[in-house]
Amino acid sequence: MQKEKIIVTGGAGFVGSLLVPELLNRGYKVTVLDNLMYNNGNTLLPCFINNNFRFIEGDVRDRRIVEETLKDTGIIIHLAAIVGYPVCKKDPRITKEVNLEGTKNINELRSKNQTVIFASTSSNYGYQKDGICTEETPLNPLTLYGGTKTQSECVLLETGNAIVFRFATGFGLSPRLRLDLLINDFVFQVIKRKQLIVYEKHYKRAFIHVRDMAKSFAFALENCDKMLDQVYNVGADELNVTKEEIALDIKKKVDFLLHFTDVGQDEDQRNFALSYKKIGTLGFETTVSLEDGLDELIHGLDLIEIKNEYSNI
């Protein structure tokens, strides 16, 4: 049986650069739409030797390009976004245009038969007094990033024929490496500076390895009919951990100066665990543990060099 055609927006990014090769390996025909804003075109170079791969350099804000891309396409995996609190705060206008207006473009220009699988975020829950968030927990986004993702969810679910994934915070190595993610940043600081300062050590966060994020989309493609028009938290119970626990786990593997401080505050005040019972009942399981993820980061990030252009050394 011929596999569905897939379009992946933001397919050259942190998740997409792992997802796209996986989809091609599974026999899907894949079209990627990406504006390469991070000069990350090389992340997908190996895919160009596959006849089932097509790349379009373009922006989800451009309705003409979106309309052309969506022609003759089956399922849409919508990853394209300005991701994370700091970068969204840096440029609110572009954040709103890409995250919300870009989603509206896709939603308005897709056919009635085209399903959208949307990469949303657990940031939508914001600050919660109760410890564990289910998909029924009221949303309370505290940042522009969470706000635009929450609004995008509403747009897609109101139209229907959509699946929404509220991901835990990603971590791990990817062809499009990100060092702004909490666990990745912790390991990078440890490897390169041999020290780590942690504030709000008791804050609990939910995490998921980037390979498992990619795996979840492949799972949705295989279980699309039973997952339609639903929201799912995506992550792993054992990766609901505090900042302190992460730092101490790294400490077991690498010798460095660790300091916990009461000074400092993250404006993204997430402090909760996520429940994954809903997607778990369908059979989805993550595969990468915190320990394995830390090991790959420790070994991988050790290869990255930081050069001081003002040093004579």
N, C-alpha and C positions, 0 to 999 in steps of 0.2 A: 504494500500500500504506500502511495506517495505521501511523504511527510508534508505538513503544513508549511507555508511560507511565513517567515517571521521578519518583522522589522524591529530593530533595537535602536531607540534614540539614546544618545550618549554612550554608544557602544564601545568607544575607545577609552572609557574612563575606568575607575577603580574596580567596579564590578563587571562592567561590560567587557573589558579586555580579557577576563577569565570566562565569562559567560559565552561570548561569541564562538570561540574555538570549541567549547563544549557542545553547543548547538550544532555546529558543522560536523563534529564527530558523530553526533546522533543522527545525521542525515538530513537535517533541516536546510532549507534554502534561506539564507540570512542576508537582509539588507540593513546596513548601519547608517544612521544619520547622525553626524557629529560635527560640531563647528571647530573642533581641535583648539579650543581656547587656551589649553595648557601646553600647546605644542607637543601633543602626545600621539601624533600619527603613527609613530613607529611601534606602538603597542600592538597593532593588528597586522603588521607586515607579513607574518607567516600565513595569515588567512587569505592573502591575495593569490596564492597558488591553488586555492580551492575554487573550482568552477561554480560552486553554489554560493559564493560570497560576492556581495556587491557593496561598494562604499560610496556614500554621497556626502560631500563636505557641505554642510549647511546648518541652519539654525532653526530651532523649533519656533522662534518668533516670526519667521518668514513664512507667511501663509501659502505663498506660491510654491515654495520648496516642499512644505509639509504636504500640500495637496498632491503634488507630483509623486512624492515618496510613498504616499499611502495607496496609490493606485495598484491594483492587482496584488494586494497583500492580505495575508490572513491575520494572524494575531500580532498585536503591537505590544512590545515590552518597553515601557516608558521609564527610562532611567535619567534622561537629560534634566539636569537641575544645577542650580548653585547650591552646594551642599555644606551645611554646618553653620553654627552660630557666628563665628568670627568673620568669615568671608561675606556672609549675608549682611552683617552689620556694616561692613566696609562699603558696600555699594547696594543700598536698598532698592534703587530704581531698577537696576539690572536684575536683581533677585526677583522682584515682583513680575517683571516682564518675562523672564525665563520660566520661573517655577509655576506661576499662575496663568499668565497669558499664553505661554507655550502649551500648557496643558489644555487650555480652552481651545487653542487652535487644533490640536490633535482630536479633541472630543467633538468639535463642530465639523471637522472635515473627514472623519472616519465614516465608513458606511455602517448601516445598522447591523450588518453581520460581522463587523470587525470587533473582536474582543480586545480590551486593554488590560494588561497586567501592570499595575502601577507600583513603583517603588516609593513608598511613603516611609514614615519614621516614627519611632517611639517618642521623639521630641514633642509630638502632638499632645501627649499626656501632661506635659509641663510639670508643675509642682503638684504632688498628690500627698494627702495626709495618710491615706491607707497604703499599706506596703506593697501590694501586688496588683498590677493593672491587667485586667482582662479586656477583651475587645468591647465590652459594654461599659467600661469606665468612662465617665464624661471627659471629653477632651478639654485641655486647659493650656494651650500653647503660650509660652512666655517669650518666645523669640520670633523674629520675622521668619526665620527658616521654618519653624513649626507652624506658624500661622499660614504661610503660603501652601504648605503641604496639607494642612487641614482643609483649607478652602478647595484645593485641587481634588482631594478625596470626595468632597461634597459634589463637585461638578461631575465627576465621573460616575459616582454611584447614583446620582439623580437621573442621569441618562440611561444607565444600566449597561449590561453586557460588559462588566468590569470586575476585576479582582484587585483588591488592595492589600499590599503587604506592609505592615508596620514593623520595620526592621529594628532590632536592637542595634547598638553601635558597632560598626564593623571594625575589624582589625586583621592584621596579617599582610603577607606579601602579595603583590599583584604587579603585572607589567606596568601599570600606571600607579606607581607607589604613592601613598599618602602618608605624610608624617604629622598631620594635624589631628589624627585620631588618637584618643587617649592612650590606649595600650601601645600603639606604635610610637607615640611621642615618648612615653615612659622609657621604653626600651632604647630608643635613639639617644635620649639624654644619658642613660646609663652607659651605653657603649662608647659614646663620643666624649662625654664630659666626666664620666666616672662619679657622677653625683645626681641626686634626684631630690627635689623639694616637693612635698605633697601637702596640699591644704584640703580641708574638708574630708579628712581621711575616712570618716565614717559613712560618707555618701555612697549609696549602693547604686550601681548602674548595671544595665543589661548589655551583653555583648554577643557577637556572632562572627565567626571567621568568614572572610570574604569568599572562600571557596564554597562554603555552605550557603551564602547568599546566592551565588550563581546556581547552586544545586536546587534551591527552592523554586527558581523560575522554570527549570527543566521539569521539576515535580508538578508545577501548575499546568504546564503544557500537557502533561500526561493525564491530568485529573481535572481538566478545565470544566467539564460539564457539572461536576458535583461542587465546584468551588465558586461558581459564578455569583456575582452580586453580593459578595461577602468580604469582610475584613478579617485579616489574620495577623496576629503577632507572630514574628518569625525570629527564633533564636534558640537558646538551650538553657534549661533550668540550671545546670551546673555553672553556667556563665553569668548568673546573677550574683555579682560579687562587688565588694567595696573597693575603693581606691587603695586602702591599706592592704587588703588581701593581695591585690595585684602586685603592689610594690614588694611585699614580703616574698611572694612567689618568685619574682625576678631576683631578689636578694639570695635566694637559695641557689641560683644558677650563676650569678655574676657578683664579684666583689666590688662594692661601690659605697659611697657615702650617702646614707639615706637619712633625711630629716623630715619629720612631720611638724607642721606649723599651724598655729591658730590664726595666722595672718593671711588674708587673701580669700577671695570669693569668686566663684564662677557664676556669671549672670544667667547661665543656663542651669537652673536649679533642679535638674532631674535628680531624684533620690528615691528610687523605687525599683522593684523587680517586675518582670513581665511573666505572665502565664502563657504557656504555649500549648495548653491542652487542646484547644480547638483544632489547630493544624496537626497536632500529634495524633488525634483520633482518626485522621485521614491516612496516617502512615508515614508522615514526614519526620525524619530524624536527622539531626546534625551529625557530622563525622569528625570534626576537628576540635580537640580539647584545648583548654587554656594552656596546659603544659606543652602540648605539641606546637601550638601557635607561638608561644614564647620562644621555644627552641629555634623555630625557623626564623623568627625576627632577630634573635641574637646572632645567629650565624650569617644571615643575609645582610643585615644592616652594618655588620662589621666590614663589609666590602665597600661601603660608601665612604668617599673621602670628602671632607669639608676643608676647603682651602681658604686661608686668609690672604686676600690680595694685597694687604698692607704689611705682610710679614716678609722678611728677607730669608726665612728658612725654607 
